[in-house]
Structure formats: C-alpha cells, structure tokens
Amino acid sequence: MVHAIALAVVLHVVNVAGVAPSTLAPARSEVARLYREIGVDVEWSHAGPRRGDQPTILVVLLDRETGALQQRSDTVMGAAVRTAGGTNAAYVFVGRVESEAAQFGVPVERILACAIAHEVGHLLLPDGVRTGHSPDGLMRACWRRADFRRADNSLLRFSPAEAALIRAAIGPAAAAAATSHSPVTVDTSESCPPPPRASAASCR
C-alpha cells in the first residue's frame, strides 16, 4: 500500500503495571503489524517533546480497571478517554488481559497487542470514543472465543472501512507536519489523566 504522504503514529508507553520487556516487546511488534496492515506506520518511544501541531494520546498500562468499570458484569480489558482539556488516553488493564489470555490459551503478548490497538483505534477513529465499536473484528466490543483464536493467529484486524477512516483522520495532521518530516504523534507523558470511569472497551 503506497501513500503520497507517509502516515505514522508514535506511541510512548507509560508502563504503570510493570509489564516485562519479554512480553511488551513482542506486543509492540504486533501493534505495529496491525497498523502497518492498514497503511499506518507505528514508531515507539519512551520520551520526547510534545508538539502542539500533533495529536496526543496517552497509552497507559494499568494492572486493573478502576471506578465504575469494576462493577461491570463483563470483563473489561481497556478503555479510551478524551478529557475536557483535550487529552486523549488509551488505558489497558494488564491483569484482565493476562487472565483472558490464560483462559483462552493465547499468548499474553497477542492479547495485549490487540487491546492496545483497539483502544488507540477508538482515539483515531472519528467520534470513536462514543461510536467506535463494530459488529466484528478488532473493534468489536465483546470478544468471544473465536476472536481470541483470531488474535492468536494474527487474524483479528481492522475492517477496510475502519482502516480508511483512520488514514483519513491521520492524513491532515501528517500533511501539516510533512514539511518538517515529522510523523503524526500518538504521545504519552508521565502526567496521566484520572483513570476512566466509562469504557469503550474490549471485553470477553
């Protein structure tokens, strides 16, 4: 897939849960593959300046869900939040990811990658925090056994329509940054907004 302007996101992980490098590294590779499939490159960094002309997303790995999410009957693995101040945050609850991976016999890094890609997807899709779920695929709200099997076989993906929407959303920012050859940034910092109370989440 060739684009006139290279589309890229930069993910800065805030690893509050202390995920081991042996798990996080392959998960990052799988996230990159999922986005590369739809024509978007992923670059990873743990630090970097925040640029006012680039969209900002915090990717925060927590051990467990918090607040009202703890009361849900389904198993919530992540949430996407857009604050009143304009901060975008993608949360992934690693303890839940680990338990679901064990239940369905799938490597943790595969499910962690899909959960990260899902929540970041909410923040890249137009109005994705409120209406970003799909009937099937990576952006499905509640994953079933078949979805975990697809994740294990690298077959849980964005739909073509979602891919087009994400590229269109990133495109204007990429064009604005093209003169400096800077990628569009999906940024995290050590200053995180409060954990989410409402979820746009993957669940079993």
C-alpha positions as a printed NumPy array, in Angstrom:
array([[  0.   ,   0.   ,   0.   ],
       [  1.524,   3.305,  -1.116],
       [  0.521,   6.76 ,   0.119],
       [  1.619,  10.164,  -1.179],
       [  2.194,  11.285,   2.417],
       [  3.563,   8.708,   4.856],
       [  1.112,   8.097,   7.683],
       [  2.65 ,   7.316,  11.06 ],
       [  1.86 ,   7.352,  14.747],
       [  4.376,   7.458,  17.596],
       [  3.392,   5.557,  20.744],
       [  5.   ,   6.406,  24.097],
       [  4.107,   3.737,  26.643],
       [  3.504,   4.559,  30.322],
       [  4.054,   1.116,  31.846],
       [  2.493,   1.593,  35.299],
       [  1.717,  -2.134,  35.509],
       [  5.377,  -3.057,  35.063],
       [  4.861,  -5.373,  32.085],
       [  8.063,  -7.342,  31.49 ],
       [ 10.129,  -6.445,  28.402],
       [  9.817, -10.059,  27.234],
       [  6.051,  -9.525,  26.944],
       [  5.967,  -5.859,  25.96 ],
       [  8.457,  -6.106,  23.09 ],
       [  6.51 ,  -8.7  ,  21.039],
       [  3.253,  -6.907,  21.874],
       [  4.68 ,  -3.703,  20.425],
       [  5.75 ,  -5.556,  17.297],
       [  2.24 ,  -6.936,  16.865],
       [  0.645,  -3.487,  17.334],
       [  2.981,  -2.17 ,  14.655],
       [  1.982,  -5.007,  12.324],
       [ -1.741,  -4.377,  12.863],
       [ -1.388,  -0.718,  11.936],
       [  1.053,  -1.405,   9.108],
       [ -1.644,  -3.607,   7.544],
       [ -3.875,  -0.524,   7.197],
       [ -1.133,   1.725,   5.848],
       [ -0.082,   3.396,   9.109],
       [  3.454,   3.084,  10.494],
       [  3.98 ,   2.877,  14.259],
       [  7.08 ,   4.292,  15.934],
       [  7.785,   3.673,  19.628],
       [  9.448,   5.97 ,  22.114],
       [  9.589,   6.379,  25.892],
       [ 10.286,  10.097,  25.887],
       [ 10.06 ,  13.062,  23.631],
       [  8.845,  16.621,  23.343],
       [  5.155,  17.289,  22.961],
       [  4.326,  19.201,  19.791],
       [  1.307,  21.494,  19.626],
       [  0.623,  20.623,  15.967],
       [  0.425,  16.885,  16.62 ],
       [ -2.419,  14.852,  18.175],
       [ -1.636,  13.48 ,  21.628],
       [ -2.726,  10.113,  23.041],
       [ -1.581,   8.691,  26.369],
       [ -1.151,   4.899,  26.281],
       [ -1.252,   3.751,  29.891],
       [ -0.801,   0.156,  31.061],
       [ -2.524,  -0.368,  34.435],
       [ -2.821,  -3.573,  36.45 ],
       [ -6.616,  -3.394,  36.884],
       [ -9.651,  -1.376,  35.9  ],
       [-10.851,   1.316,  38.284],
       [-14.036,   3.096,  39.353],
       [-17.329,   2.124,  37.706],
       [-15.551,  -0.288,  35.375],
       [-15.07 ,  -2.649,  38.331],
       [-18.861,  -3.03 ,  38.572],
       [-19.387,  -4.255,  35.018],
       [-20.538,  -7.834,  34.519],
       [-18.29 ,  -8.39 ,  31.504],
       [-14.5  ,  -8.452,  31.549],
       [-13.131,  -5.055,  30.571],
       [ -9.604,  -5.108,  29.166],
       [ -9.286,  -1.439,  28.21 ],
       [-10.875,   1.969,  27.862],
       [-10.438,   5.052,  25.719],
       [-10.969,   8.507,  27.225],
       [-10.985,  12.031,  25.846],
       [-10.8  ,  14.635,  28.627],
       [-12.394,  18.086,  28.644],
       [ -8.883,  19.534,  28.378],
       [ -8.28 ,  17.737,  25.087],
       [ -6.073,  14.915,  26.366],
       [ -6.618,  11.529,  24.697],
       [ -5.858,   8.462,  26.81 ],
       [ -5.866,   4.765,  25.935],
       [ -5.871,   2.555,  29.028],
       [ -5.19 ,  -1.198,  29.005],
       [ -5.78 ,  -3.301,  32.125],
       [ -2.986,  -5.835,  32.083],
       [ -4.337,  -8.099,  34.84 ],
       [ -7.506,  -8.645,  32.825],
       [ -5.514,  -9.199,  29.65 ],
       [ -3.442, -11.877,  31.403],
       [ -6.482, -13.699,  32.806],
       [ -8.309, -13.703,  29.464],
       [ -5.198, -14.878,  27.628],
       [ -4.811, -17.75 ,  30.107],
       [ -8.487, -18.733,  29.857],
       [ -8.386, -18.982,  26.071],
       [ -4.85 , -20.358,  25.802],
       [ -3.465, -17.404,  23.849],
       [ -0.06 , -15.771,  24.489],
       [ -0.405, -12.667,  26.656],
       [  1.525, -10.503,  24.208],
       [ -1.018, -11.231,  21.446],
       [ -3.986, -10.101,  23.548],
       [ -2.071,  -7.147,  24.972],
       [ -1.269,  -6.005,  21.432],
       [ -4.863,  -6.288,  20.276],
       [ -6.136,  -4.448,  23.352],
       [ -3.663,  -1.586,  22.777],
       [ -4.521,  -1.4  ,  19.073],
       [ -8.259,  -1.448,  19.883],
       [ -8.103,   1.425,  22.379],
       [ -5.781,   3.533,  20.218],
       [ -8.202,   2.831,  17.381],
       [-11.009,   4.432,  19.388],
       [ -8.966,   7.607,  19.633],
       [ -8.032,   7.666,  15.941],
       [-11.484,   6.916,  14.538],
       [-13.832,   9.901,  14.095],
       [-16.022,  10.034,  17.213],
       [-14.501,   6.681,  18.094],
       [-14.775,   7.106,  21.869],
       [-18.58 ,   7.076,  21.637],
       [-19.332,   5.08 ,  18.495],
       [-16.128,   3.256,  17.582],
       [-17.237,  -0.364,  18.014],
       [-18.016,  -2.7  ,  15.127],
       [-20.023,  -5.946,  14.832],
       [-16.862,  -7.986,  14.35 ],
       [-13.089,  -7.745,  14.033],
       [-10.578,  -5.886,  16.174],
       [-13.034,  -3.103,  17.069],
       [-15.768,  -5.46 ,  18.281],
       [-16.941,  -4.511,  21.783],
       [-17.087,  -8.007,  23.297],
       [-14.59 , -10.567,  22.108],
       [-15.648, -14.219,  22.006],
       [-13.613, -17.412,  21.887],
       [-13.35 , -17.156,  18.092],
       [-11.952, -13.624,  18.385],
       [ -9.224, -14.791,  20.771],
       [ -8.366, -17.562,  18.323],
       [ -8.137, -14.993,  15.527],
       [ -5.88 , -12.842,  17.702],
       [ -3.618, -15.842,  18.277],
       [ -3.366, -16.347,  14.505],
       [ -2.871, -12.636,  13.672],
       [ -6.311, -12.519,  12.046],
       [ -8.09 , -10.04 ,  14.354],
       [ -7.961,  -6.884,  12.24 ],
       [ -9.436,  -3.502,  11.447],
       [-12.126,  -3.595,   8.764],
       [-11.419,  -1.887,   5.424],
       [-13.888,   0.878,   6.339],
       [-12.16 ,   1.473,   9.71 ],
       [ -8.761,   1.491,   8.008],
       [ -9.925,   4.17 ,   5.578],
       [-11.363,   6.314,   8.383],
       [ -8.146,   6.081,  10.433],
       [ -5.986,   7.005,   7.443],
       [ -8.277,   9.938,   6.65 ],
       [ -8.127,  11.154,  10.263],
       [ -4.331,  10.955,  10.427],
       [ -3.821,  12.345,   6.942],
       [ -4.435,  16.08 ,   7.61 ],
       [ -2.028,  16.104,  10.558],
       [  0.551,  14.191,   8.515],
       [  0.227,  16.741,   5.74 ],
       [  0.698,  19.625,   8.178],
       [  3.836,  18.026,   9.589],
       [  5.273,  16.926,   6.233],
       [  7.47 ,  19.985,   5.752],
       [  9.466,  19.034,   8.849],
       [  9.295,  15.303,   8.015],
       [  7.709,  14.661,  11.425],
       [  5.301,  11.76 ,  11.934],
       [  1.903,  12.301,  13.457],
       [  2.429,  11.701,  17.17 ],
       [  0.377,   9.486,  19.441],
       [  2.125,  10.654,  22.566],
       [  2.24 ,   9.63 ,  26.204],
       [  3.693,  11.523,  29.119],
       [  4.229,  10.738,  32.767],
       [  1.323,  13.085,  33.584],
       [ -1.798,  10.932,  33.147],
       [ -5.444,  11.983,  33.461],
       [ -7.583,  10.201,  36.076],
       [ -8.331,   6.548,  35.272],
       [-11.513,   6.153,  33.236],
       [-14.991,   5.754,  34.688],
       [-16.691,   4.867,  31.408],
       [-15.419,   2.414,  28.849],
       [-15.135,   1.997,  25.132],
       [-13.586,  -1.365,  25.795],
       [-12.797,  -4.837,  24.604],
       [-14.438,  -7.484,  26.726],
       [-14.981, -11.215,  26.777]])
